[in-house]
Amino acid sequence: MIRVLIADDQSLIRAGFRVLIEGADDLEVVGEADDGARAVEMARSQRADVVLMDIRMPGLDGLEATRRISADEDLAGVKVLVLTTFELDEYVYLALHAGASGFLGKSVEPDDLLEAIRLVAAGEALLSPAATRSLIATFLAQPSRVAAAGVPERLTQLTAREREIVALVAEGLTNADIAERLHISPTTVKTHVNRSMTKLDLRDRAQLVVVAYQSGLVRIGPADVPRS
């Protein structure tokens, strides 16, 4: 059974998520928090497997709560899945680097949310396709952030198969999605992803996606560029 903690300052949203999650046979809600401080406390006391974390909450926000959970050795097994109304949000990038395993917009379909919880609980990072494009478009519009991330200039050190898989990761596909498309096992996909991150000296999947776009392996279309 996957233990889920819901952190959101809106009670109606928490109630909706609770009904949805508790309708799944393999998921259970172990608590609700209306601010970040409470989320950190309950992640520890309730031994949650996954925290559904809103970014914008009063007091301690979801970004700092994610950072504290990720930095706590006693909570090493807790995964954070960020849910936000605003997929094009600078805090999304920061949340990923604070230790979140992925993010989705709150408009996500019910079945997709349940599957996202399962994926994150299993240790797989998750970025929704729409949110991934927004994240990259926003990130690449700020050169200082790209430079700070230490993005390599080319991907020539990757094999052809690794480049193919990295491109699919950048499109927001999960390991299972990639495995189905390429007719290989999810374990093989995970191995290629991990090897790619090691070769490029990247610490997480979010950085791998940035590299794919910044290097030109995957390109941003006009519809993906944020409007001011």
N, C-alpha and C positions, 0 to 999 in steps of 0.2 A: 504494500500500500504506500503510495506517495503522499507525504504529509505537506500540505500547502498552507502558507500564511498569506493573508491578503492585507496589504498596506495601502490605504487610500483614505483621503480625508472626507470623501463623500459616502455617506452611509448607504445611499441607494445603489451606488456602484458596487460597494462591498456586498450588499445583499444579493445583487444580480449575479456576481461572480460565485458567491457561495452556493446558490441554487444550481448553477451550471456545473460547478466542480463536484458537488456532492451527488449529482446525478450519474457520475461515472463510477464504475465498479472498482477501479484501481486508484482512485484519488479520494482524499479526505481533507477537509478544512480543519486546521488545528487552532486557528485563532484569527482575529482581525485587529488591525492597528490603524489609528487615525492620524498618526504622525510618525516621523522617522525614528525618534527616540524610542517610542513604544515598539516599533518594528524590530529594532535591534534587540531590545529586551526580550520580546516574545520569540524571536528567532532562536535565542539561547534557551529560554525556559520551556518552549514547546518542542524543541528539536525538530524544526521544520526542515524538509528536504528542499523545498522551493519557496521563495518569497516573491509574490507578485507585487512589484514596487512601483507606486506612482512617483513621478519625479517631483511635482510641485505640491508640497504639503506645508502647512504652517509649522513654525518652530524648526526642528531639524528636518531638512528636505530629504527626498529620496536619494539624491546624489551622495550626500554625506553619510546617510544610513547605509548605502551600498558599500561605501569605502570602509566603514567601521566593521561591517559584517565580513568583508573580504580580508581585512587585516587581523581579524581575531582567529588565532590558531584553533581555538575550541569550536569554531564554526566553519572549519575547513570544508565540511561536506555540504554546507548550505549554498544553494545556487540562487542567484537573483535574476529574475526576468522582469525587465522594466516595461511597464505599460504606460503609454502617454497619449493624450488627446492630440498632441502636436508632434507628428512624425518628423517634421522639419524643425528641429530644436537643437540648439548648440549643446544643451545639457545631455542629449543622448550620447554624443561622442564621449563626453567626459564620464558618463556613467559606465560605458563599456570599459574605459581605462581605469575606472575605480574598482572594477572587478565584476561587473554584471556579465552574465552569460549570454545576454542578448536583449532585444527589445521588440515590441510590437505596438501598433497603434490600438487604441481602445475600440476601434471600429472593426477589429478582427472578427472573423466568423467564429461562432461557438466551437465547432469541431476543430478549427485551426488552433484556437487557444488551448484546448485540452491536449492536442498533439504537441504543442509547443512546451507545455509543462512537462510532458513525458520526455521529450527530447532533452530539455535542459536538465531534468533529474538524472538522465542517463549520462550526463557529462558532455553533451554536444552543444556548442555555441549556436545561437540562432539569431538570424537577422532576417526580417521579412523583406521581400523584394522591393516593395515601395519604400520602406524605411531605409533600406540599404542605399538606394539611389539618392534619397534626400540627404543621408549622412555624407555620402561621398561628394555630392555637389556642394554642400556646405563646407566640408573640410577642404576641398581643393580650391575654394574661393578665398581661402586664407593662407597665403604662402608661408607665413610664419609657423603655422601648425604643421605643415608638410615638412618643413625643414627640421622642426623639433622632433619629428617622428623618425628621422634618419632613413627616409625612403631611398632605396637603392635605385640607380639610374636604369638598370636593365634586368631582365630575367633570364639571361643566357645561361646561368648556372643551373637552371631547372631543366629537367627532361621535357620532351614534347608532351608526354602524358601528364606530368605535373603541371605544366602551363595550361593544359586543357582543363584540368580539375580546378586550378586556381581561378580560371575565367568563370567557371560555373559557380564557384563559391561567391565570386564577386556579383553574380546575378541574384544572389540570395537563396540559392538552392541548399537544402540540407544534405548531409552525407547520404541519407537514404534516397533522396531525389536523384543525386548524382549517380549513385550506384545503379538505379533503375535505368537511367538514360544511357549509361555506358556499358550496361550489362556486366557489371563487376560487383563484388561484395562491398557492403558498407565498411567492413574492416579494412579492405584494400584502399578505399577512398580515404579513410581516416589516416592510414599510414602515409599516403601521398601528401595529404594536407600537412601532417606533422613534419614530414621531411622537407617540404617547401618552406615552412616557417623556420626550421632549423637552418637551412641553407641561406635564407635571407636575413637571418638574425632578427626575427620578429617574435614578439612574445604572445600575440593572440590573433585570433581569426579576423578581428576588426582591422588590424594593421595590414593583414594579408589582402583584404579587400581594397584598402586604400592603395596599396602597391599596384594591384591589378589595374586600377583606373589611372593612377598617376603615370604608370609606365606606358599606357596606351594599349595594354593587352585587352582591356574592355573600355569602350568609350561611352561618355555621357551624351545622351541625345538632348535636343533642345527642350523637350518636355521635362527633363530631369533637373534643369538649372533653376535654382530658386529665384523668384521674382522679389524685388525689393518693394 
